[in-house]
Amino acid sequence: MNDSHEGAGRAARTKRADARRNEETLLDAAAAVFVTSGVEAPVRDIAAKAGVGMGTIYRHFPTRADLIIAVYRHQVEACAEAGPSLLATSASPHAALGRWIDLFVDFLVTKHGLAAVLQPDNAGFDALHAYFLDRLVPVCAQLLDAAAAAGEIRSDVDAYALMRGVGNLCVGADHDPRYDARRMVGFLVAGLRAPH
């Protein structure tokens, strides 16, 4: 009797893991489509990119706002998890910081349409913004602390202020082909270098 319970438990865990992977694939596909076509992109484009039927998307995310919020949370988590991983695998803490800022810029580009779906006076918007800060400011601070401890950057850089500055450099970048936000962010990151 016990063996059948263990087998059922394993099957349920496998099914949950598969469902989580499928949802992540769907969210990655939606994020990619949002970057190229905006958050108003047709659901069929997202379904095609994810290799699923439209019914699958609607079953997981009944409204476009549900999907956008899920993509936003998924990307915040990916960005948060990338920080420690980059610190462990990059040539230096400064290199890790630069690569993380690139991921952060990608995230900012994807989330541009969020404000159109969730008005800033909406409680959901406030909760998402608080979640974003709670998850990402400590990761940025960890990267900054490591780079400062290695003597690679100035020690007086505030994580929130840096993220705010990067965000400001990205505003409107998608509307002006002559403006390269990533290049400007690169100048900002280069300017963090410790004076020698």
Sequence and secondary structure as in RCSB ss.txt:
>XXXX:A:sequence
MNDSHEGAGRAARTKRADARRNEETLLDAAAAVFVTSGVEAPVRDIAAKAGVGMGTIYRHFPTRADLIIAVYRHQ
VEACAEAGPSLLATSASPHAALGRWIDLFVDFLVTKHGLAAVLQPDNAGFDALHAYFLDRLVPVCAQLLDAAAAA
GEIRSDVDAYALMRGVGNLCVGADHDPRYDARRMVGFLVAGLRAPH
>XXXX:A:secstr
 HHHHHHHHHHHHHHHHHHHHHHHHHHHHHHHHHHHH TT  HHHHHHHHTS HHHHHHH SSHHHHHHHHHHHH
HHHHHHHHHHHHHHSSSHHHHHHHHHHHHHHHHHHGGGHHHHS TTSHHHHHHHHHHHHHHHHHHHHHHHHHHHT
TSB S   HHHHHHHHHHHHTTGGG TT  HHHHHHHHHHTTB   
